[in-house]
Amino acid sequence: MAKSIDVSDLNIYYGDFLAVEGVNINIPAKSVTAFIGPSGCGKSTFLRSLNRMHEVIKGAYVQGKVLIDGQDLYAPEMDPVNVRRMIGMVFQRPNPFPTMSIYDNVLAGQKLNSKRMKKSESDDVVERSLRSAGLWAEVKDRLDRPGSGLSGGQQQRLCIARAISVQPEVLLMDEPCSALDPISTSVIEDLIHELKTEYTIVIVTHNMQQAARVSDDTAFFNLSGVGQPGNLVEVGRTEKIFSNPEDPATEAYIQGRFG
Amino acid sequence: MTEREKSAARPVRRLGDRIFEGLSTSAGILILLTLLGVAIFLTIEGVPGITASPEELGSKTGGKGFFAYVWPLVFGTIWAALIALVIAVPVSIGVALYISHYAPPRLSSTLGYIVDLLAAVPSVVYGLWGLLFLSRELRPAYQWLAENLGFIPLFAGNDNGGVSSNSILTASLVLAVMILPIMTAICREIFLQTPRLHEEAALALGATRFEMVRMAVFPYARSGIVSASMLGLGRALGETMAVAMVLSASGVVTFNLIGSTNPSTIAANIALQFPEAFGLYTNVLIATGLVLFVITFAANFAARAIVERRKDFSGAN
């Protein structure tokens, strides 16, 4: 189910502005890959180009190739809607649909696939997804309540449950813990560890300890100056990036000398 | 208690805050007083008309007393406003959605401006338009309706097979055009306020643009759409001039949309009858105004109740 991602020579634009330049990276299946780097270096932009959410912004487009198990996401015949059904995403701020109950939030993706499900089937999907997201015990008695009534950490786990309920090939996480307290953060990090047995996970984080704790591989993004495009400086096994990086900029960032 | 504790117990009140609080409080009270003034006037002047016996009222009111007189008007008012609302709600949601989510940026601002302009047209102009243009143009369509859908009571037409284009449907169409701008403007603002976060949540799940609208925009905007509809309904209930000009009314209760006998509306009836009214009949007309006042209030309370019922899910928390 989980798939690997191959990116070659990817340039990402906002209108005329080249935001990220020349990314080549290979993200292995069933592992956690973390993107780190200073603000504005394009790591979130790059992440959003992996499920074609980048082009939602007016004037935004990419050049280059993104292959998911050999299938080019940007091939002319690829429908971005199908790409996004295959690649789930969790955002920086928890965004459950406020007008839906917890139950309906989890099923939101299923409804889009216009699958008619029996009540028992959808009950199963909801329970399985919420269990995988580690939220079942906390919400099982109030599935009909609005998702917005949960705490921030619970809401974020609800969003994870919503993303995995359709069993995507890949799960993208854009700073999923940056709006959460340390306890909720650690719950989600544990969850990422469990989820990687089933999904390919890509996570953007500002927190280097978090990258070190959760990821197998780490990619360091940087930008050479203000107004310059961001670029991928270095990617490798997390232990190596954190202990013995090849590029001096990576070392400087990891040791907290800038960023 | 020491001097210091005393001063700590009393919160600091700044002059600017006090002035502003005073201004906004008096504005709020002023609104209440105005409303109260209108209500008191309508009640005092209207009660003699309501309590008078049929004999006292005479033939002008049909000779059966106040409630028999006002009932067809109440029916006509609500019926005309509801038809207008049924037509205007989908159109205004569609236009607002096009402006907020589909149109290219330059077109959308132009279109928004044009819709706002519609609101600036005086109602007497709409009346003229409805009377001299719309009713003439609609006649063939009504004829077609009567011939092909005449078995539905709504489109029965006249007994002789003819139709009237100065009917309640024409009046409701004019009303629909008149309430469109305000409803569109409100819907558009609300649609534009849909949090980007929720739209992206839907898109990232693989929603098409329309599914995104259904999943994130409409639910978020529900209470706003209800408010917009109620404002539109309020305006349609109270609209006077256009209805008075377009509608050929005869004080009946009928669901026939395209016949030549139509129920009048309270507001139009007051406008048409008032110049010639005197004595007790003036009180009767004012009493019908009181009834309209109550209907409008009831509509607003109903809207509040609808919005309140879904409060937990509104996205406002």
Interface residues (C-beta under 8 A of the other chain):
Chain A: N51 M53 V56 K58 V81 N82 V83 R84 R85 M86 G88 M89 F91 R93 N95 P96 F97 P98 T99 M100 S101 A108 G109 L112 N113 R145 P146 S148 G149 C159 R162 A163 V166
Chain B: P105 P195 L197 H198 E200 A201 A202 L203 A204 L205 G206 A207 T208 E211 M215 A216 P219 Y220 R222 R310 D312 F313 S314 G315 N317
